[in-house]
């Protein structure tokens, strides 16, 4: 064997060796996980919660463990919300499915309810129109997750996480009408519409004039579902907006932002009343504040808080929301940028959730 190449390119050789070790280690880990998940005994009957107290955790690569789920349960959390990716190429899609199904089984084993909300890779910097050509394939993958959710006894299923962010609000409403009957043919649990509640459609549509009306619009568009989830930003833009949102200040930058923001209490009361009018339960699908910058641009908040401030904000938020809604799901558990595991905010969640 000619070792000249390796002698000449020592640094490259080291990287190649480390890469091979990583691939081998990952393969062994996935094989062990596949076997352990495949043989895991877990209940498939559904247990709907009286009041949803949950945590949302995106899928691979930010993985929670069985021990995390046990800790969540001790924190009075009764629902695990997961977002499998439906836009991943093979074999990453299989790895993601393996991870998510393992977490479903562990959550069911611990007596927790499960909510599945498939998501499309993208976010704030992706033009939804670029996703439309792939929508048929995404729909196929979403229906696959509906079938898995039926097989595993998942209690709650959303056609798409933040459908308005992925597709634009009006397109998402049309798509919901198309896919909902297909989901109900294969999934007998409760189907919930899940909205990001931020979309360019809102600021240009004459039918809504401010954030409150935009939120209510989505609730009323969800009447065919078994429930509606709204993501509530706590510090999504500038510091003045955050303070206005939580009624810390009435300052409003009218000159630079004519789109009138709303206070949290205004949004919660209006949307709660709208959900009662159409007869469906209403939940917070996600809320969080950032304590560090998240990698890869995966979160978008501009205001960074200390962990102490995060705990204070969580307490204020839950005190306002929980009396009016049918449940709350917070972000995140370990996700970089706002995870609450072993932080002061975790103690706040445990205390507040324990009262419901």
TAWOVEN-V80732 format. One record per residue. N is the residue number from 1. SS is DSSP state (hx for helix, st for strand, lp for the rest). PSI is psi as a letter, one per 30 degrees, with the letter a starting at -180 (NA if undefined). OMEGA is omega in radians with two decimals (none if undefined). Layout:
n: <N & N>
ss: <SS & SS>
psi: <PSI & PSI>
omega: <OMEGA & OMEGA>
This chain:
n: <1 & 2 & 3 & 4 & 5 & 6 & 7 & 8 & 9 & 10 & 11 & 12 & 13 & 14 & 15 & 16 & 17 & 18 & 19 & 20 & 21 & 22 & 23 & 24 & 25 & 26 & 27 & 28 & 29 & 30 & 31 & 32 & 33 & 34 & 35 & 36 & 37 & 38 & 39 & 40 & 41 & 42 & 43 & 44 & 45 & 46 & 47 & 48 & 49 & 50 & 51 & 52 & 53 & 54 & 55 & 56 & 57 & 58 & 59 & 60 & 61 & 62 & 63 & 64 & 65 & 66 & 67 & 68 & 69 & 70 & 71 & 72 & 73 & 74 & 75 & 76 & 77 & 78 & 79 & 80 & 81 & 82 & 83 & 84 & 85 & 86 & 87 & 88 & 89 & 90 & 91 & 92 & 93 & 94 & 95 & 96 & 97 & 98 & 99 & 100 & 101 & 102 & 103 & 104 & 105 & 106 & 107 & 108 & 109 & 110 & 111 & 112 & 113 & 114 & 115 & 116 & 117 & 118 & 119 & 120 & 121 & 122 & 123 & 124 & 125 & 126 & 127 & 128 & 129 & 130 & 131 & 132 & 133 & 134 & 135 & 136 & 137 & 138 & 139 & 140 & 141 & 142 & 143 & 144 & 145 & 146 & 147 & 148 & 149 & 150 & 151 & 152 & 153 & 154 & 155 & 156 & 157 & 158 & 159 & 160 & 161 & 162 & 163 & 164 & 165 & 166 & 167 & 168 & 169 & 170 & 171 & 172 & 173 & 174 & 175 & 176 & 177 & 178 & 179 & 180 & 181 & 182 & 183 & 184 & 185 & 186 & 187 & 188 & 189 & 190 & 191 & 192 & 193 & 194 & 195 & 196 & 197 & 198 & 199 & 200 & 201 & 202 & 203 & 204 & 205 & 206 & 207 & 208 & 209 & 210 & 211 & 212 & 213 & 214 & 215 & 216 & 217 & 218 & 219 & 220 & 221 & 222 & 223 & 224 & 225 & 226 & 227 & 228 & 229 & 230 & 231 & 232 & 233 & 234 & 235 & 236 & 237 & 238 & 239 & 240 & 241 & 242 & 243 & 244 & 245 & 246 & 247 & 248 & 249 & 250 & 251 & 252 & 253 & 254 & 255 & 256 & 257 & 258 & 259 & 260 & 261 & 262 & 263 & 264 & 265 & 266 & 267 & 268 & 269 & 270 & 271 & 272 & 273 & 274 & 275 & 276 & 277 & 278 & 279 & 280 & 281 & 282 & 283 & 284 & 285 & 286 & 287 & 288 & 289 & 290 & 291 & 292 & 293 & 294 & 295 & 296 & 297 & 298 & 299 & 300 & 301 & 302 & 303 & 304 & 305 & 306 & 307 & 308 & 309 & 310 & 311 & 312 & 313 & 314 & 315 & 316 & 317 & 318 & 319 & 320 & 321 & 322 & 323 & 324 & 325 & 326 & 327 & 328 & 329 & 330 & 331 & 332 & 333 & 334 & 335 & 336 & 337 & 338 & 339 & 340 & 341 & 342 & 343 & 344 & 345 & 346 & 347 & 348 & 349 & 350 & 351 & 352 & 353 & 354 & 355 & 356>
ss: <lp & lp & lp & hx & hx & hx & hx & hx & lp & hx & hx & hx & hx & hx & hx & hx & hx & hx & hx & hx & hx & hx & hx & hx & hx & hx & hx & hx & hx & hx & hx & hx & hx & hx & hx & hx & hx & hx & lp & lp & lp & lp & lp & lp & lp & lp & lp & lp & lp & lp & lp & st & st & st & st & st & st & st & lp & lp & lp & lp & lp & lp & lp & hx & hx & hx & hx & hx & hx & hx & hx & hx & lp & lp & lp & lp & st & st & st & st & st & lp & st & lp & lp & lp & lp & lp & lp & hx & hx & hx & hx & hx & hx & hx & hx & hx & hx & hx & hx & hx & hx & hx & hx & hx & hx & lp & lp & lp & st & st & st & st & st & lp & st & lp & lp & lp & lp & lp & lp & lp & lp & hx & hx & hx & lp & hx & hx & hx & hx & hx & hx & hx & hx & hx & hx & hx & hx & hx & hx & hx & hx & hx & hx & hx & hx & lp & lp & lp & lp & st & st & st & lp & lp & lp & lp & hx & hx & hx & hx & hx & lp & hx & hx & hx & hx & hx & hx & hx & hx & hx & hx & hx & hx & hx & hx & hx & hx & hx & hx & lp & lp & lp & st & st & st & st & st & st & lp & lp & lp & lp & hx & hx & hx & hx & hx & lp & lp & lp & lp & lp & st & hx & hx & hx & hx & hx & hx & hx & hx & hx & hx & lp & lp & lp & lp & lp & lp & st & st & st & st & st & lp & lp & lp & lp & lp & lp & lp & hx & hx & hx & hx & hx & hx & hx & lp & lp & lp & lp & lp & lp & lp & lp & lp & lp & lp & lp & lp & lp & st & lp & lp & lp & hx & hx & hx & hx & hx & hx & hx & hx & hx & hx & hx & hx & hx & hx & hx & lp & lp & st & st & st & st & st & st & lp & lp & lp & st & lp & lp & lp & lp & hx & hx & hx & lp & lp & lp & lp & lp & lp & st & lp & lp & hx & hx & hx & hx & hx & hx & hx & hx & hx & hx & hx & hx & hx & hx & hx & lp & lp & lp & lp & lp & st & st & st & st & lp & lp & lp & lp & lp & lp & lp & lp & lp & lp & lp & lp & lp & hx & hx & hx & hx & hx & hx & hx & hx & hx & hx & lp & lp & lp>
psi: <k & j & g & e & e & e & e & e & i & e & e & e & e & e & e & e & e & e & e & e & e & e & e & e & e & e & e & e & e & e & e & e & e & e & e & e & e & e & g & k & k & l & k & f & l & k & j & k & k & e & k & j & j & l & k & k & j & l & a & k & g & j & k & l & l & e & e & e & e & e & e & e & e & f & g & g & k & g & k & k & k & k & i & k & k & g & g & k & l & k & g & e & e & e & e & e & e & e & e & e & e & e & e & e & e & e & e & e & e & g & g & l & l & k & k & k & i & k & l & k & k & b & a & f & g & k & j & f & f & f & f & e & f & g & e & e & e & e & e & e & e & e & e & e & f & e & e & e & e & e & e & g & g & k & e & k & k & k & e & k & k & h & e & e & e & e & f & k & e & e & e & e & e & e & e & e & e & e & f & e & e & e & e & f & f & f & k & g & a & k & k & k & k & j & k & e & g & k & k & f & e & e & f & f & k & f & f & k & f & l & e & e & e & e & e & e & e & e & e & f & g & g & f & f & l & g & l & k & k & k & k & j & k & f & h & f & c & l & e & e & e & e & e & e & e & g & g & f & l & g & k & k & i & e & e & f & i & f & j & k & l & l & l & e & e & e & e & e & e & e & e & e & e & e & e & e & e & f & h & l & l & k & l & k & e & k & k & l & l & k & f & l & k & k & l & g & g & f & l & f & k & f & k & k & l & l & e & e & e & e & e & e & e & e & e & e & e & e & e & e & e & e & f & f & l & g & l & k & k & l & k & a & e & f & k & k & f & g & k & f & k & h & l & e & e & e & e & e & e & e & e & e & e & f & f & NA>
omega: <3.13 & -3.12 & -3.09 & -3.12 & -3.09 & 3.09 & -3.09 & -3.08 & -3.04 & -3.10 & 3.11 & -3.14 & 3.12 & 3.12 & 3.12 & 3.13 & 3.13 & 3.12 & 3.13 & 3.11 & 3.13 & -3.13 & -3.14 & 3.14 & 3.13 & -3.13 & 3.12 & 3.14 & -3.12 & 3.12 & 3.12 & -3.13 & -3.14 & -3.13 & -3.09 & 3.13 & -3.08 & -3.07 & -3.10 & 3.08 & -3.11 & -3.14 & 3.13 & 3.09 & -3.07 & 3.06 & 3.12 & -3.08 & 3.09 & 3.07 & -3.06 & 3.09 & -2.92 & 3.03 & 3.09 & 3.08 & 3.10 & -3.04 & -3.13 & 0.18 & -3.11 & -2.91 & 2.96 & -3.05 & 3.09 & 3.10 & 3.09 & -3.12 & 3.09 & 3.12 & 3.08 & -3.13 & 3.10 & 3.11 & 3.12 & 3.06 & -3.09 & -3.10 & 3.06 & -3.13 & -3.03 & -3.10 & 3.08 & 3.12 & 3.11 & -3.13 & -3.14 & 3.07 & 3.01 & 0.11 & -3.12 & 3.13 & 3.11 & 3.10 & 3.13 & 3.12 & 3.12 & -3.14 & -3.07 & -3.13 & 3.07 & 3.12 & 3.07 & -3.11 & -3.11 & 3.12 & 3.12 & 3.12 & -3.14 & 3.09 & 3.12 & 3.00 & -3.12 & 3.04 & 3.11 & 3.12 & 3.12 & -3.13 & 3.11 & 3.12 & -3.09 & 3.11 & -2.98 & -3.07 & -3.10 & 3.08 & -3.11 & -3.11 & 3.10 & -3.14 & -3.04 & 3.14 & -3.13 & -3.01 & 3.14 & 3.12 & 3.09 & 3.12 & 3.09 & -3.14 & 3.12 & 3.10 & 3.05 & 3.12 & 3.04 & 3.09 & 3.10 & -3.14 & 3.06 & -3.12 & -3.04 & 3.11 & 3.12 & -3.04 & -3.01 & -3.12 & 3.03 & 3.14 & -3.10 & 3.05 & 3.11 & -3.04 & -3.12 & 3.09 & -3.11 & -2.97 & -2.90 & -2.99 & -3.04 & 3.06 & 3.13 & 3.12 & 3.10 & -3.11 & 3.07 & -3.12 & -3.13 & -3.00 & -3.07 & 3.11 & 3.13 & 3.11 & -3.09 & 3.09 & -3.03 & -3.09 & -3.04 & 3.07 & -3.12 & -3.10 & -3.03 & 3.03 & -3.10 & -3.03 & 3.03 & -3.12 & 2.91 & -3.00 & 3.10 & 3.10 & -3.05 & -3.03 & -3.13 & -3.08 & -3.11 & -3.11 & 3.10 & -3.06 & -3.12 & -3.06 & -3.11 & 3.14 & 3.11 & 3.10 & -3.13 & 3.11 & -3.11 & 3.11 & -3.11 & 3.10 & -3.06 & -3.04 & -3.14 & -3.13 & 3.09 & 3.13 & -3.14 & 3.08 & 3.12 & 3.03 & -3.08 & 3.13 & 3.12 & -3.13 & -2.93 & -3.10 & -3.10 & -3.06 & -3.13 & 3.13 & 3.11 & -3.12 & 3.11 & -3.06 & -3.12 & 3.08 & 3.06 & 3.13 & 3.06 & 3.14 & 3.12 & -3.10 & -3.04 & -3.07 & -3.07 & -3.11 & -3.11 & 3.12 & -2.96 & 3.04 & 3.13 & 3.05 & 3.13 & -3.10 & 3.11 & -3.13 & -3.06 & -3.11 & -3.11 & -3.12 & 3.09 & 3.11 & 3.14 & -3.14 & 3.09 & -3.12 & -3.12 & 2.97 & 3.07 & 3.09 & -3.11 & -3.08 & 2.88 & -3.12 & 3.12 & 2.90 & 3.09 & 2.91 & -3.08 & 3.05 & 3.02 & 3.06 & 3.09 & 3.14 & 3.01 & -3.13 & -3.03 & 2.97 & -2.92 & -3.10 & -3.10 & -3.11 & 3.13 & -3.08 & 2.99 & 3.12 & 3.08 & 3.10 & 3.11 & 3.14 & 3.13 & -3.13 & 3.11 & -3.14 & 3.14 & 3.14 & -3.08 & 3.11 & -3.14 & -2.95 & -2.89 & 3.13 & -3.04 & -3.04 & 3.12 & 3.10 & -3.11 & 3.01 & -3.11 & 3.00 & -0.28 & 3.06 & 3.11 & -3.06 & -3.11 & 3.13 & -3.11 & 3.14 & -3.05 & -3.12 & 3.10 & 3.10 & 3.06 & 3.14 & 3.10 & 3.13 & 3.10 & 3.12 & -3.14 & -3.12 & -3.09 & 3.14 & -3.13 & -3.12 & -3.09 & none>
